[in-house]
Amino acid sequence: MRRYLTGLLAALLLLCTAAGAVDGAGQSEPLALSASSVADGASNVAVDTSIKLDFTKNVVNLQVKDNNKTCFSVTDSQGNQVPIVVSMGDDQVDREVRNTIYISPAQTWPAGETLTLTISGNLMAKNGTSMGTTCTLRFTTAGAAATPAPTAVVTATPKPAATPKPTPTPIPTPTPAPAESEPLSSETPAAESTPAVVETETPAPVPTVVPTEPPAQTDGEGGIPAAAILAVVLIATAAAAALLIVRSRGGRK
């Protein structure tokens, strides 16, 4: 029984060692490009060629697959990037594809162009080892290179001068006809004459004779008789009346 178990363990160890050797998991062996379907310096390569790259270790395992897809690029003679597709198999389904990566053009390679395939030194194997140095592969595609289209010179067309908008002519507003006025009479009305001052004869005031009682007789010497005083009054009244009549006649002239 012990011999059986010992033999079984030995067989398992041999299988693990063989698997490690086939898988390229040995730490001492560096990761490197072992073969390419398109040789470095090849010419007349078809524009739809897919380049098969074989490496010395497993470079498609899930542990390194995403990193390794970013380690490839193709440029033309002018240094412009050429779109590519990086394809890898599944080493869990088919162990024969674990060391192989395919590089294909996204559409076709440019015709008659010298292209450079660059493999970054960051390319990593399943066991953690990497290439360490960049590897390049140059090849020239078949066909004639496309002639670049002449660059069109765009001449700026001057903008047309703005045409001034015509100024609208104002429409004259009709002036209303003046209202007909009554014709003026040629006859000028006579100016109203200022009424003349009518002189009226002012009747002379009639002196009112106020009957007076006869003055009392004064006794003694030096007294004025009452009849004399009455006569003076009557004379004065008559003189005043005569004077008024004279003035009134003089004003009438």
C-alpha positions in Angstrom: 0.0 0.0 0.0 2.8 2.4 0.9 4.6 1.6 -2.3 1.4 2.3 -4.2 0.9 5.7 -2.5 4.6 6.6 -3.1 4.4 5.7 -6.8 1.2 7.8 -7.1 2.8 10.9 -5.5 5.8 10.5 -7.8 3.6 10.4 -10.8 1.7 13.5 -9.8 5.0 15.4 -9.3 6.1 14.4 -12.7 2.9 15.6 -14.2 3.1 19.0 -12.4 6.7 19.4 -13.6 5.8 18.6 -17.2 2.8 20.9 -17.1 5.0 23.7 -15.7 7.6 23.2 -18.4 5.0 23.2 -21.2 3.2 26.2 -19.8 6.3 28.2 -19.6 5.9 28.9 -16.0 9.6 28.5 -15.2 10.9 31.6 -13.5 14.4 31.2 -15.1 13.1 31.3 -18.7 12.5 34.9 -19.9 9.4 35.9 -21.8 10.2 36.6 -25.5 8.8 36.5 -29.0 9.7 33.1 -30.4 8.1 33.4 -33.9 6.0 35.7 -36.2 4.0 34.8 -39.3 5.3 38.0 -40.9 9.1 38.3 -40.7 10.8 41.5 -39.8 11.5 43.4 -43.1 8.9 41.5 -45.1 7.5 43.2 -48.2 4.4 42.8 -50.4 2.3 41.8 -47.4 -1.4 41.6 -48.2 -3.4 44.4 -46.8 -5.8 42.0 -45.0 -3.0 39.9 -43.4 -3.5 38.9 -39.7 -0.1 38.6 -38.0 0.4 35.6 -35.7 2.8 36.1 -32.8 4.1 33.2 -30.7 5.8 33.7 -27.3 7.7 31.5 -24.9 5.2 31.7 -22.1 1.4 31.9 -21.5 0.4 35.4 -22.4 -3.4 34.9 -22.7 -4.4 33.8 -19.2 -7.1 35.9 -17.5 -4.6 37.2 -15.0 -2.6 39.0 -17.8 -5.0 39.2 -20.7 -6.3 42.8 -20.2 -2.7 44.1 -19.6 -1.3 42.4 -22.6 -4.0 43.8 -25.0 -2.6 47.2 -24.4 1.0 46.3 -25.3 0.6 46.3 -29.1 0.5 49.2 -31.6 1.1 49.7 -35.3 2.3 53.0 -36.9 2.8 54.1 -40.5 5.9 55.8 -42.0 4.7 59.1 -40.8 4.3 58.0 -37.2 0.4 57.9 -37.4 -1.4 55.2 -35.4 -3.0 52.5 -37.5 -6.2 51.0 -35.9 -5.6 47.3 -34.9 -7.5 44.4 -33.3 -5.6 42.2 -30.7 -7.1 38.7 -30.5 -6.3 36.0 -27.9 -7.6 32.5 -27.3 -8.8 30.9 -24.0 -6.2 28.8 -22.4 -8.8 27.2 -20.1 -10.5 25.7 -23.2 -7.5 25.1 -25.5 -4.1 25.0 -24.0 -2.5 25.1 -27.4 -3.4 28.8 -27.8 -1.9 30.0 -24.5 1.3 31.4 -26.1 -0.3 33.0 -29.2 -1.6 36.5 -30.0 -3.0 37.7 -33.3 -2.7 41.3 -34.6 -5.1 42.3 -37.4 -6.0 45.6 -39.0 -9.3 47.1 -37.9 -10.2 47.3 -41.6 -7.1 46.8 -43.9 -3.5 47.8 -43.7 -2.6 50.9 -45.8 -1.5 49.8 -49.2 2.1 50.4 -50.3 3.0 51.6 -46.8 5.9 50.5 -44.5 4.4 49.7 -41.1 6.0 49.1 -37.7 4.5 46.7 -35.2 5.7 47.5 -31.6 5.4 45.2 -28.7 5.8 46.9 -25.3 8.3 45.6 -22.7 5.3 45.5 -20.3 3.9 42.3 -22.0 3.6 39.8 -19.1 3.4 36.1 -18.8 1.0 34.1 -16.5 3.8 33.5 -14.0 4.5 37.3 -13.6 7.6 37.6 -15.8 7.6 40.3 -18.4 9.6 41.0 -21.6 11.3 44.0 -20.1 12.4 45.4 -23.5 10.4 46.7 -26.5 10.4 44.6 -29.6 9.6 46.0 -33.1 8.7 44.3 -36.4 8.6 46.2 -39.7 6.9 45.1 -42.9 5.7 46.7 -46.2 2.2 46.1 -47.6 1.4 45.4 -51.2 -0.2 47.8 -53.6 0.5 51.5 -54.4 0.5 54.0 -51.7 -2.5 56.3 -51.7 -1.8 59.7 -53.1 -2.7 62.3 -50.6 -5.5 64.6 -51.8 -4.4 68.1 -52.4 -5.2 70.4 -49.6 -7.9 72.7 -50.6 -7.1 76.3 -50.0 -10.1 78.0 -48.6 -10.4 81.5 -49.7 -12.6 83.6 -47.6 -15.3 85.2 -49.6 -15.7 88.8 -48.6 -19.1 89.6 -47.2 -21.1 91.8 -49.5 -21.5 95.3 -48.4 -24.7 95.9 -46.6 -27.2 97.6 -48.9 -28.7 100.6 -47.0 -32.3 100.2 -46.6 -34.3 102.9 -48.5 -35.7 105.5 -46.3 -39.5 105.5 -46.5 -40.9 108.7 -48.0 -43.3 110.2 -45.5 -46.8 110.5 -46.8 -48.0 114.1 -46.5 -50.9 114.5 -44.2 -53.7 116.4 -46.0 -54.2 119.8 -44.4 -57.9 120.4 -43.7 -59.4 123.2 -45.7 -60.1 126.2 -43.6 -63.7 126.6 -42.7 -65.6 129.1 -44.8 -66.1 132.3 -43.0 -68.9 134.7 -43.6 -67.8 137.4 -46.1 -66.8 140.5 -44.5 -69.2 143.3 -45.3 -67.4 146.0 -47.3 -69.4 148.5 -45.4 -67.6 149.4 -42.3 -70.1 150.1 -39.6 -69.9 153.6 -38.5 -68.2 154.1 -35.3 -70.4 154.7 -32.5 -70.1 158.3 -31.7 -69.4 159.2 -28.3 -72.5 160.7 -26.9 -72.0 164.4 -26.6 -72.3 165.9 -23.2 -75.7 167.4 -23.0 -75.5 170.5 -21.0 -78.5 170.9 -19.0 -79.3 174.2 -17.5 -79.1 173.8 -13.8 -81.9 175.9 -12.4 -80.7 178.4 -10.0 -81.6 177.5 -6.5 -84.4 179.5 -5.3 -83.4 181.0 -2.1 -85.6 179.8 0.6 -86.7 182.6 2.7 -86.8 181.3 6.1 -89.2 183.5 8.0 -87.5 184.7 11.0 -89.0 186.2 13.9 -88.2 189.8 14.0 -85.3 190.3 16.2 -86.2 191.6 19.5 -85.6 195.1 19.9 -82.4 195.8 21.7 -82.3 198.3 24.2 -79.6 200.8 24.5 -77.1 202.3 22.2 -75.1 200.4 19.6 -77.8 197.8 18.8 -78.5 196.8 15.0 -82.2 197.1 14.1 -83.8 193.8 13.0 -85.0 195.2 9.7 -81.5 196.0 8.7 -80.3 192.5 9.3 -83.2 191.1 7.2 -82.4 193.4 4.4 -78.8 192.3 4.3 -79.8 188.6 4.2 -82.2 189.2 1.3 -79.6 191.1 -0.6 -77.0 188.4 -0.1 -79.4 185.7 -1.2 -80.4 187.6 -4.4 -76.7 188.1 -5.2 -75.9 184.4 -4.8 -78.8 183.5 -7.1 -77.7 186.0 -9.7 -74.2 184.7 -9.6 -75.4 181.1 -10.2 -77.4 182.1 -13.2 -74.5 183.9 -14.7 -72.2 180.9 -14.3 -74.8 178.6 -15.7 -75.1 180.6 -18.9 -71.4 181.0 -19.3 -71.0 177.2 -19.2 -73.6 176.7 -21.9 -71.6 178.8 -24.3 
